[in-house]
Amino acid sequence: MEHKLHNPIIPGFYPDPSICRVGEDFYLVCSSFELCPGIPLFHSRDLQHWEQLCYVMTPENGFHVEKNTGNGGVMAPTIRYHDGTFYLINCNFGDRGNFIVTAKDPAGPWSEPHWLDDVPGIDASIFFDADGACYIMGTAQNWPNETGGLRQGIWAAKYDIENFRLASEPVALWGGAMAGVASPESPHIYHIGKYYYLLIAEGGTEQYHAATVARSESVFGPYEGCKANPVLTMRHMGQKAAIQNAGHADLVDLPDGSWYAVFLASRLIGGESKNLGRETFLVPVRWELDWPLFTPDTGKVEWDYAFPASLPWSPLPPKPVRDDFRAGLGLDWSFWGRPYERFWETGEDGLSLRCLKQALADPLLPMTLEVSHAEDAFVSCLARRRLQPNCRFACKLRFAPKGQESAGIAVFQAMNHQIHFQLARKDGQTVLQLLLFTADYELPPYIPGFSSVTNRQLLAERPWTGEEILLEMELKENEYSFRYGAEEGQLKELARADGAAINPEKVGCMVGEMLGLFATGNGADSENRALFAWAEYEDR
């Protein structure tokens, strides 16, 4: 059988990829926003099969992140390897801003953050030149605009990596390929041949997203833009293209001298929504006239490419569908917000969650760069990513709700766009409910003046008298079916819902859908617990 590189190489909510190669091994990191632990790190030998090794940021090395809109936290990391050490640089919008962590082994442990209080802006990146010199690049409001003011652009400075401090003043490098372009950001510099190449994202991370490149014979410029810019985009394919939002790329070379690029893109589900968020894709790169040519021959992102003959085809064993939690929590599971309280237990009986007062759909707050370190900004929930347009998520739940408590399974996105399939108490009896949450807002949460209203709609309800219940959601593109019952193989459908209703496109789908197990007191702390004997996830 002929092997192929198939996109996306890492499906589901794994955006903003950055990659480096060490010998025959490839390492890749992604953004995780408000999830904890943060920044998943993957390893591959063949660029197609990726195994998660760890999370770079955990409570053990000082990670703090808060549950809110889904769009905050950590985003746009860069990973690099130099002289026996791995470096990861990132900005944590839920903490003190830019930081670097290091490790000798990519599987960890990773150091506590070295906070970069003298590094301005966002989307900082790091570059080691062949002579060992270190530089930091970033995004800030420092590029002259057409009227003599300043707009967003890319800067660079020498960096003292031994003492984690700037070694020179930041220098403005490039304002992007187009005059007045939106959001030039996420810079990476590479020294290839006689040129330094500056690869950035621009156009915003939505429909008009792109990767553009410039080059110079000096790190600090002047940089000339490639006449073929944008070198990677899908914006010219229109709003009904099956692959959209392509951009935010990082280059990597293979041992045989060939080149590839990883980047983020979104799959259009049902011709109308991007519920999976931004995923990790890959394309080949060829060099012509000392410029990188992305996805040669067609000029657009394809689903499949020829597999590199120089790499070993290295498939991974399939993951089990059922997780009974006897071995604890695997790397697929995430918290929403750093948990400062031990509300979960795992063991022979499964996963137990306590009903905390925090709710999945608590009111949204504006996003700021002020450090609050709130220790109650998390929810009693464990969730995993939806990986494909067609999938199934199910659990076995034992729960006796009291008062205003509820527990069950949920599919949730950013900005309080959620569907809950839950047991609750109403009029003195236990009921099974299907609830739809959406939010109305005019401005994104990171714009001053943000406010929102969360809407709650009861889609279906029926009494339930059993001690245990099986809950199942089947997601077929945007058609979501919700089933229940006392025994496997005998489930009944309660209702269906429109998945497009929880697609918050106004904030760019920076995150993707999560499938979660939750328990909440909905405003009141409780010692009551929900027991999940097992959870199942499978792609279909």
Salt bridges, closest charged atoms under 4 A:
GLU2 OE2 - LYS4 NZ 3.82
ASP16 OD1 - HIS248 ND1 3.62
ASP16 OD1 - ARG278 NH1 3.34
GLU24 OE1 - ARG45 NH2 2.73
ASP25 OD1 - HIS43 NE2 2.64
ASP25 OD1 - ARG45 NE 3.57
ASP46 OD2 - HIS49 ND1 2.64
GLU66 OE2 - HIS64 NE2 2.85
ASP95 OD1 - HIS373 NE2 2.80
ASP117 OD2 - ARG96 NH2 2.80
ASP129 OD1 - HIS191 ND1 2.75
ASP160 OD2 - ARG165 NE 3.52
GLU224 OE2 - ARG215 NE 2.96
ASP250 OD1 - ARG80 NH2 2.93
ASP253 OD2 - ARG21 NH2 3.31
GLU279 OE1 - ARG267 NH2 2.64
GLU288 OE2 - ARG286 NH2 3.09
GLU302 OE2 - LYS300 NZ 3.26
ASP304 OD1 - HIS6 ND1 2.79
ASP324 OD2 - ARG326 NE 3.63
ASP332 OD1 - LYS319 NZ 2.92
ASP332 OD2 - ARG384 NH1 3.70
GLU341 OE2 - ARG354 NH2 1.96
GLU345 OE2 - ARG342 NE 3.72
GLU348 OE1 - ARG326 NH1 3.79
GLU461 OE1 - LYS426 NZ 3.10
GLU467 OE1 - ARG398 NH1 3.37
GLU468 OE1 - LYS396 NZ 3.51
GLU468 OE2 - ARG398 NH2 2.97
GLU472 OE2 - ARG392 NE 2.66
GLU472 OE1 - ARG483 NH1 2.99
GLU474 OE1 - ARG483 NH1 2.79
GLU474 OE2 - ARG540 NH1 2.95
GLU479 OE1 - ARG496 NH1 3.26
GLU488 OE1 - ARG322 NH2 3.13
GLU493 OE2 - ARG496 NE 3.11
GLU505 OE2 - LYS274 NZ 3.45
GLU513 OE1 - ARG386 NH1 2.79
GLU527 OE2 - ARG354 NH1 3.55
GLU536 OE2 - ARG322 NH2 2.72
GLU536 OE1 - ARG392 NH2 2.62
GLU538 OE2 - ARG392 NH1 2.97
GLU538 OE2 - ARG540 NH2 3.19
